Amino acid sequence: MRKLVFVIVGVFFGILMYKSEAASWFRIYEMFNFQSFHMFGLMGSALATGIILIQFIKRKSLKDINNQPIVIADKEKSMSRYIIGGLIFGLGWALAGACPGPIFVLTGAGYAPMLVVLASALIGTWIYGLMKDRLPH
């Protein structure tokens, strides 16, 4: 029953992404060409919501679905890891026309070429899993 909640939330998130045009290749293209505020506004509002919710979780000591305390570990302060990771993520996003969330949304919406992007993302994640112990974190 608990897993059904995650499926429902995922479907709702997918519909929200599709309807807000966050999964639109055209909107992503506009963003990378600085032609439209749409995606920057969408991501900025998501960032603000995330900051507020994380602070709420930390201050109220909330528990997860299994009644375990939610612990959000502090990140290591290293600029190079964020710059390099951000560049790789951004280049992949620009080349594919979608970040991880919209890949699934666009695949579900029937855009068959996104299956290649999905397969590539899964292979890349698998390769990272193999190499993560040898990479600087």
N, C-alpha and C positions, 0 to 999 in steps of 0.2 A: 504493500500500500504506500509506503514511504517513497518508493521509486517512482510511483505514478505522479507524485507531486513534482518531482524533478522533470518528468516528461512534460507535464502541463506547463510548468514554468518555462521550459525550453521552447515549446511550441509558441507560447505567448511572446517570448523574446524574439523568436524568428519572425512572427507576424509584425511585431513592433519595428524590427530592423527593416523589413521589406516596405512597410507603409511609410516609414520616415525617410525612405530612400537612402538609408545608410548602406544598403547593399547595392546601390546603383553605381555601375562602373562610370557613368557620365558624371555623377556627383563627386566621385573620388577623383576623376580626371580634372574636374573644375577646381577641386581643393588643391591638388598639386600644382596647378597653374595659377593659383591665387586669384581665381575669377569669381569665386562665390564664397560667402560666409557660412553657407548652410552646414557643411560638415564640421567646420571649426566651432560653430555654435553648438552643434549636437555633441561633439566630443568635449567641449568645455563644460556643458551642462552635466554630462556624465561624470567628468572629473570632479566637479563641485559636489555632486550627489555622493560620489564615492568617498570623498574626504569627510563629508558630514556623517555618513553612515559608519565609517571606520571609527571616527571619534566617538560616536554614540555607542558602538559595540565595546570599545575600550573602557569608556567611563561607566557604563552600566554593567560591566562584567557579564555580558550575555552568554547564554549556552547554546550549543548547536542542537541539531535534531535528535542526537543521541544523549542529550543532557550533559555533555562534556563542556567545560569552559572553552570559549573561543580564545585562542592565544595567537596573536599576530606578532611574529618575531620582527625585531628591528632589522633593517637591511644594512649590509656592510657599506660604508661610505667610500666608494671608489668610482671616480669619474670615468675612467677609461672603460670599465665594463658597461656602463650605461651608454656611452658614446658609441662604442663599437657595436654593441647589441642593437641600439637604436638605428644605426646606419644599416645594418644587415636587415633588420625588420622592415625599415622604411623602403629600402631598395626592393625587397621581395614584394612588399605591398604595392609599390608603384609598378613593378613589372607584371604582377598578377592581376592588379586591379581590385584586389580584395584582401582584407586582413582575415584572421582565422574565423571570426564569427560569420561574416558575410559569405565565406566560402560555402558553409553549410546551407545558408539561406538561399543563395543563388543556385546551388545544386538542387535543393528542394523545389525551387521555382521553375526548374526545368531547363536551366542553361547547361547543356551537356558539356561544353568545353571546360566548365568548372571542375569536372571530374578529374581532368589532368592536373589542375591546380591542387585539388584535394589530395590526390595520390602523391604529388610532389611534396606537399606539406607533411604528409604522414611519413614519407621516406626521410625527409629532412629531420623530423622529430626523432625517428628511429636512429639515424646517424648520430644526432646529438647525444642520445642516450648511450650509444656505444663509446663516444668520445668524451663525455662530460668529466670523467675523472682526470683526463689529461689536459683539459682546458683551464685557463686561469679564471677563477671566479672571484 
